Amino acid sequence: MLLLLLGASGETVRAQEDLPALIKKIQPAVVTIIGYSADDKHIRLGSGFFVSEDGQVITAWHVLQGVARAELKLPRGERYPLTTVLAEDQKADLLKLSVHIPGGTPFLKVADIRPQVGEHVLVVGSPMGLEESVSEGLVSAIRNIKDRGEFLQISAPISPGSSGGPVVNLQGRVIGVAAFQVRGQNINFAVLGGRILALRDGPPRPLVSHPDGQKSLPARPSIQVPLPQIRLP
């Protein structure tokens, strides 16, 4: 029994030692998303992450709802216009876009698995504009939200600006996308990673349809969630 306990303790120590290295691998693939109004005022802030070497990026649908234009900011500071939508799922609050970045992009792999309750997770993003922030927690539950499907409930803290950031397991695979929170003690929700894999690319279309700032993303329907005081990051 003592040997078993010592072995388990050793595994925990190794996991903690590996965590900084894992975070260093994740962060370069995570970006900040900035949306602007037609008069060029900053009206949206969120997070996103690359899922391919050729610049395909995932974020939350609501992050870019109503914008006249948008930019993607890399961790090292460069900014690129976001102009092309590849796929969207409003119910899941997911949006896939494409951006051309010379030299390609680091990216994260999405896991085609159903996470286990109690599994450790990391969330990386730009809460309150604080880029490359990392929070840690557990998968608290998998909830079915009426008319929207299943979502992960996680204890890893998220804040306004976290939306669209990856929820990553300790193997470095994306198992969710930060979506919204309920006012309370770390009651946060994420889209299941499998819903990213279910996105089907259509013909590329512009994020903004008209030069006067008319949006190509329609108004987002109100979220019908059987939980009080929803606040979208």
C-alpha positions as CSV (number, residue, x, y, z in Angstrom):
1,M,0.0,0.0,0.0
2,L,2.8,2.4,0.9
3,L,4.5,1.7,-2.4
4,L,1.2,2.4,-4.2
5,L,0.9,5.7,-2.4
6,L,4.4,6.7,-3.2
7,G,3.9,5.9,-6.8
8,A,0.7,8.0,-7.0
9,S,2.5,10.8,-5.3
10,G,5.3,10.6,-7.8
11,E,2.9,10.8,-10.7
12,T,1.3,13.9,-9.2
13,V,4.7,15.6,-8.8
14,R,5.6,14.7,-12.4
15,A,2.3,16.1,-13.7
16,Q,3.0,19.4,-11.9
17,E,6.5,19.5,-13.2
18,D,5.2,19.0,-16.7
19,L,2.6,21.7,-16.5
20,P,4.8,24.7,-17.2
21,A,6.1,22.9,-20.3
22,L,2.6,22.1,-21.5
23,I,1.5,25.7,-21.0
24,K,4.4,26.9,-23.1
25,K,3.3,24.6,-25.9
26,I,-0.3,25.8,-25.8
27,Q,0.1,29.6,-25.5
28,P,1.6,30.3,-28.9
29,A,-1.5,28.9,-30.6
30,V,-3.9,31.1,-28.5
31,V,-4.9,34.5,-29.8
32,T,-6.8,37.6,-28.8
33,I,-9.9,38.6,-30.9
34,I,-10.8,42.3,-31.1
35,G,-14.0,43.6,-32.7
36,Y,-14.7,47.1,-33.8
37,S,-17.9,49.1,-34.6
38,A,-18.5,51.0,-37.9
39,D,-17.0,54.1,-36.3
40,D,-13.9,52.1,-35.4
41,K,-14.6,51.8,-31.7
42,H,-13.5,48.7,-29.8
43,I,-16.8,46.9,-28.9
44,R,-15.7,43.2,-28.6
45,L,-12.9,41.3,-26.9
46,G,-12.4,37.6,-26.8
47,S,-10.0,34.8,-27.3
48,G,-9.4,32.2,-30.0
49,F,-7.0,29.5,-31.0
50,F,-5.6,28.0,-34.2
51,V,-6.6,24.5,-35.2
52,S,-4.5,24.2,-38.4
53,E,-1.1,25.3,-39.7
54,D,-2.8,27.3,-42.4
55,G,-4.5,29.8,-40.1
56,Q,-7.9,28.3,-39.3
57,V,-9.0,29.8,-36.0
58,I,-11.8,28.9,-33.6
59,T,-13.6,31.5,-31.4
60,A,-17.0,31.9,-29.8
61,W,-19.7,33.1,-32.1
62,H,-20.9,35.9,-29.8
63,V,-17.4,37.4,-29.7
64,L,-17.9,38.8,-33.3
65,Q,-21.6,39.3,-33.3
66,G,-22.4,42.8,-34.5
67,V,-18.9,43.9,-35.4
68,A,-18.0,46.0,-38.5
69,R,-14.5,44.6,-38.6
70,A,-12.3,42.4,-36.5
71,E,-8.6,41.7,-35.8
72,L,-6.6,38.8,-34.5
73,K,-3.7,39.6,-32.2
74,L,-0.9,37.0,-31.9
75,P,0.9,36.5,-28.5
76,R,4.0,38.3,-29.9
77,G,1.9,41.4,-30.8
78,E,1.3,41.2,-34.5
79,R,-2.3,42.0,-35.7
80,Y,-4.1,40.6,-38.7
81,P,-7.5,41.4,-40.1
82,L,-10.2,38.7,-39.7
83,T,-12.3,38.7,-42.8
84,T,-13.2,35.2,-43.8
85,V,-15.8,32.8,-42.2
86,L,-15.5,29.1,-42.9
87,A,-18.1,27.6,-40.6
88,E,-20.4,28.5,-37.8
89,D,-22.8,26.9,-35.2
90,Q,-24.9,29.5,-33.4
91,K,-26.4,27.0,-31.0
92,A,-23.0,25.9,-29.9
93,D,-21.7,29.4,-30.0
94,L,-18.8,28.5,-32.4
95,L,-17.2,30.3,-35.3
96,K,-14.4,29.1,-37.5
97,L,-12.5,31.7,-39.5
98,S,-9.5,31.8,-41.7
99,V,-6.5,34.2,-41.6
100,H,-3.4,34.3,-43.7
101,I,-0.2,34.5,-41.7
102,P,3.1,34.2,-43.5
103,G,5.0,31.1,-42.3
104,G,2.0,29.3,-41.0
105,T,0.7,29.1,-37.4
106,P,1.2,26.8,-34.4
107,F,-2.0,25.0,-33.7
108,L,-3.8,22.8,-31.1
109,K,-5.4,19.4,-31.8
110,V,-9.0,18.9,-30.9
111,A,-9.7,15.6,-29.0
112,D,-12.6,13.5,-30.2
113,I,-13.4,12.3,-26.7
114,R,-16.0,12.8,-24.0
115,P,-14.2,14.3,-21.0
116,Q,-14.6,12.7,-17.6
117,V,-16.0,14.5,-14.6
118,G,-13.1,15.2,-12.3
119,E,-10.6,15.6,-15.2
120,H,-8.1,18.4,-14.8
121,V,-8.3,21.2,-17.4
122,L,-6.5,24.4,-18.3
123,V,-8.2,27.5,-19.9
124,V,-5.9,29.9,-21.8
125,G,-7.1,33.2,-23.1
126,S,-7.4,37.0,-22.6
127,P,-9.7,37.6,-19.6
128,M,-10.3,41.3,-19.2
129,G,-7.7,41.7,-22.0
130,L,-4.9,40.0,-19.9
131,E,-3.4,38.0,-22.7
132,E,-1.9,34.5,-22.3
133,S,-3.6,34.1,-19.0
134,V,-3.9,30.5,-17.7
135,S,-6.4,29.1,-15.2
136,E,-6.8,25.6,-13.9
137,G,-9.7,23.5,-12.7
138,L,-11.8,20.4,-13.1
139,V,-14.6,19.2,-15.3
140,S,-17.4,19.7,-12.8
141,A,-20.2,18.2,-14.9
142,I,-21.6,17.8,-18.4
143,R,-24.9,19.7,-18.6
144,N,-27.6,19.5,-21.2
145,I,-28.9,23.0,-21.9
146,K,-32.3,23.2,-23.5
147,D,-32.3,23.8,-27.2
148,R,-28.5,24.1,-27.3
149,G,-27.2,20.6,-26.5
150,E,-24.4,19.5,-24.1
151,F,-21.9,21.8,-22.5
152,L,-19.0,21.2,-20.1
153,Q,-19.3,22.8,-16.6
154,I,-15.8,23.6,-15.4
155,S,-14.3,25.0,-12.3
156,A,-11.4,26.7,-14.1
157,P,-12.1,30.5,-13.8
158,I,-13.1,32.5,-16.9
159,S,-13.9,36.2,-17.2
160,P,-15.1,38.6,-19.9
161,G,-12.6,38.2,-22.7
162,S,-12.1,34.4,-22.1
163,S,-14.8,33.5,-24.5
164,G,-13.5,31.5,-27.4
165,G,-10.4,30.3,-25.6
166,P,-9.4,26.7,-25.5
167,V,-10.2,24.3,-22.6
168,V,-7.3,21.9,-22.7
169,N,-6.7,18.6,-21.0
170,L,-3.3,17.6,-19.5
171,Q,-2.4,15.8,-22.7
172,G,-2.5,19.2,-24.5
173,R,-5.7,18.4,-26.5
174,V,-8.6,20.8,-26.8
175,I,-11.7,19.3,-25.1
176,G,-13.8,22.5,-25.0
177,V,-14.2,26.2,-25.8
178,A,-14.9,28.8,-23.1
179,A,-18.4,30.1,-23.6
180,F,-20.2,31.7,-20.6
181,Q,-20.5,31.8,-16.9
182,V,-23.1,31.9,-14.2
183,R,-22.7,34.4,-11.4
184,G,-21.3,32.4,-8.5
185,Q,-18.2,30.6,-7.4
186,N,-16.5,29.3,-10.6
187,I,-19.6,28.1,-12.3
188,N,-18.3,28.3,-15.9
189,F,-19.3,26.6,-19.2
190,A,-17.6,25.5,-22.3
191,V,-18.6,24.1,-25.6
192,L,-17.6,20.4,-26.0
193,G,-14.6,19.9,-28.3
194,G,-16.6,17.4,-30.4
195,R,-18.8,20.2,-31.6
196,I,-15.7,21.8,-33.2
197,L,-15.0,18.6,-35.1
198,A,-18.7,18.6,-36.2
199,L,-18.4,22.0,-37.9
200,R,-18.7,21.7,-41.7
201,D,-16.9,24.2,-43.8
202,G,-19.0,25.9,-46.4
203,P,-17.9,28.2,-49.2
204,P,-15.7,31.0,-47.6
205,R,-17.7,34.1,-47.0
206,P,-16.8,37.6,-45.7
207,L,-17.2,38.3,-42.0
208,V,-18.7,41.6,-42.9
209,S,-20.9,41.8,-45.9
210,H,-20.8,45.5,-46.7
211,P,-18.3,48.4,-46.4
212,D,-20.7,50.4,-44.2
213,G,-20.3,47.9,-41.4
214,Q,-23.5,45.8,-41.9
215,K,-22.7,42.5,-40.2
216,S,-22.9,39.2,-41.9
217,L,-23.5,37.4,-38.6
218,P,-27.2,37.7,-37.7
219,A,-28.4,38.9,-34.3
220,R,-27.8,36.2,-31.7
221,P,-31.0,34.7,-30.2
222,S,-31.3,35.0,-26.4
223,I,-29.8,32.0,-24.5
224,Q,-32.4,29.9,-22.9
225,V,-30.5,28.3,-20.0
226,P,-32.2,26.9,-16.9
227,L,-29.7,28.6,-14.7
228,P,-29.9,32.2,-13.2
229,Q,-27.9,35.3,-14.0
230,I,-26.1,34.3,-17.1
231,R,-23.2,36.6,-18.0
232,L,-21.4,36.2,-21.3
233,P,-17.7,36.9,-21.3
